[in-house]
Structures are given as C-alpha cells and as structure tokens.
Amino acid sequence: MKKQFLIPGIYIVVLVAALFAAGCASVSSGNATATPTPFPTPAPTAVPTGTSGESYCGFTTCHGSDLACGMNAPQICTALYQIGDKCRQYARCDTSGGSCTLVTTNPEFTQCKACADKCQTQSGADSLAAMTCEEKC
C-alpha cells in the first residue's frame, strides 16, 4: 500500500522542485545598457461600426510624436521605444464630436514634442544620445 503513494509522491516533489528552480533562476549577461523608461500609449477607444466588427479610434501610428487619429488605429504595437513616444501620454484621440479627432491641447504635449524634435535633430543618427537628451525633456 505504501508503494502506491510513494512513487507518485516522489514525482510530485521532483516536479515542484523543478518548477521552483525554473522560476527562481535567472541569467545575467553583465552587459547592461541604459534603456529609457517606456511611457504608456493610450489604448484605442472602441467604437461600434454597426457591423459584426469594431473600428478603433486611436493614434494611426504606434511610435513617435507626429500624431494623427483615425478609425484605422492599430490594435497591437511593438514594445520598441522611439523618440517622441514619451510625448504621446499628453495627447489623445476623441470621438465625442462624432468623428475621431486628435486632441493636443495639453501644453505639456507641445513642450515635449518641441524638445524631442530638438533632441533628434541635434543628435542626428546617434539614437542613444537622442534618447538621453529626451529623458531630460
């Protein structure tokens, strides 16, 4: 009778130990590089189209500060950070007037966009320098 419980018990202990070890182990490359903190991009607003699907009012691009709103907003974007992404938090798309329009009345957006554009112009092809500059905006 003891053998019936002993073998499954051993398997359970080994499985739990393996799961614990897999969750606690981490690999560090030692080559850490500074990466800017990503800023959230407002989620698109669902607007029923009257058909079986939905269109989304949102930014028509995934990255940068050159913004436009439309009903063809992407639902999935890459997690890569680009210059100007920080400024997107100060703008939004609005459907209250019956159409999908860009709202950038927040003064922080204008200041952030001008600063990010200046950083990109000054840094040229050096994207790390541009991101370091943009962090100070």
C-alpha positions in Angstrom: 0.0 0.0 0.0 2.9 2.4 0.7 4.4 2.0 -2.7 1.2 3.3 -4.3 1.6 6.6 -2.6 5.4 6.8 -2.6 6.1 6.8 -6.3 3.5 9.5 -7.2 4.7 11.5 -4.2 8.3 11.4 -5.5 7.2 12.6 -8.9 5.2 15.5 -7.4 8.2 16.6 -5.2 10.5 16.5 -8.2 8.0 18.4 -10.4 7.6 21.1 -7.7 11.3 21.4 -7.2 11.8 21.8 -11.0 9.2 24.5 -11.2 10.6 26.3 -8.2 14.1 26.2 -9.7 12.9 27.4 -13.1 11.1 30.3 -11.5 14.0 31.4 -9.3 16.9 31.0 -11.7 17.9 34.0 -13.8 20.7 34.7 -16.2 22.5 38.0 -16.2 24.6 38.9 -19.2 26.6 41.5 -17.3 26.4 43.8 -20.3 23.6 46.1 -19.0 22.9 49.1 -21.2 20.9 52.1 -20.3 17.4 52.0 -21.8 14.8 54.7 -21.4 11.7 54.1 -19.4 8.8 53.4 -21.8 5.8 55.6 -21.4 2.3 54.2 -21.9 0.4 54.8 -25.1 -3.3 55.4 -24.6 -5.3 52.4 -25.7 -7.6 52.9 -28.7 -11.2 53.6 -28.0 -13.7 51.0 -29.3 -16.4 52.5 -31.4 -19.0 50.1 -32.8 -19.3 50.4 -36.6 -22.7 48.8 -36.9 -21.2 45.7 -38.4 -20.0 42.5 -36.8 -16.6 44.0 -36.2 -15.4 47.1 -34.4 -13.2 50.0 -35.5 -10.9 51.7 -33.1 -10.4 55.4 -32.8 -6.8 55.9 -31.8 -3.4 57.0 -33.0 -2.7 55.8 -36.5 1.0 55.3 -35.7 2.5 53.2 -32.9 5.5 55.4 -32.2 6.8 59.0 -32.2 5.2 62.4 -31.6 3.9 63.0 -35.1 0.4 62.0 -34.3 -2.9 61.6 -36.2 -6.1 59.9 -35.1 -8.3 57.7 -37.2 -10.6 54.7 -37.1 -7.8 52.5 -38.5 -5.8 52.6 -35.3 -3.5 49.6 -34.8 -4.6 47.3 -32.1 -1.1 45.9 -31.5 2.2 47.8 -31.5 5.8 46.8 -30.9 7.3 47.5 -27.5 10.3 49.2 -29.0 10.9 52.8 -27.8 11.3 55.6 -30.3 12.0 59.3 -29.9 8.7 61.1 -29.2 7.0 58.1 -27.5 7.2 60.0 -24.2 5.1 62.8 -25.6 2.2 60.5 -26.6 1.0 60.5 -23.0 0.0 64.1 -23.3 -2.3 63.6 -26.3 -5.4 61.6 -27.0 -8.0 60.7 -29.6 -11.6 61.8 -29.1 -14.8 60.6 -30.6 -17.2 63.0 -28.7 -17.8 65.1 -31.8 -18.9 62.1 -33.9 -15.5 61.7 -35.6 -12.1 60.5 -34.5 -10.0 63.6 -33.8 -6.6 64.4 -32.2 -6.6 66.4 -29.0 -3.3 68.0 -28.2 -4.5 71.0 -26.2 -2.3 69.9 -23.2 0.6 72.4 -23.1 2.9 69.5 -22.0 2.5 67.9 -25.4 3.7 70.9 -27.3 6.7 71.4 -25.0 7.6 67.7 -25.1 7.3 67.4 -28.8 9.4 70.5 -29.4 12.1 69.2 -27.0 12.0 65.6 -28.5 12.3 67.0 -32.0 15.2 69.2 -31.0 17.0 66.2 -29.4 16.6 64.2 -32.5 17.8 67.0 -34.8 20.9 67.7 -32.6 21.8 64.0 -32.2 21.4 63.0 -35.8 22.0 59.3 -36.3 23.1 58.8 -32.6 19.8 57.3 -31.2 21.3 56.8 -27.7 22.3 60.4 -27.5 18.8 61.4 -28.7 17.1 59.2 -26.0 19.4 60.5 -23.3 18.6 64.1 -24.3 14.8 63.3 -24.5 14.9 61.9 -20.9 15.5 65.5 -19.8 12.5 66.9 -21.7 
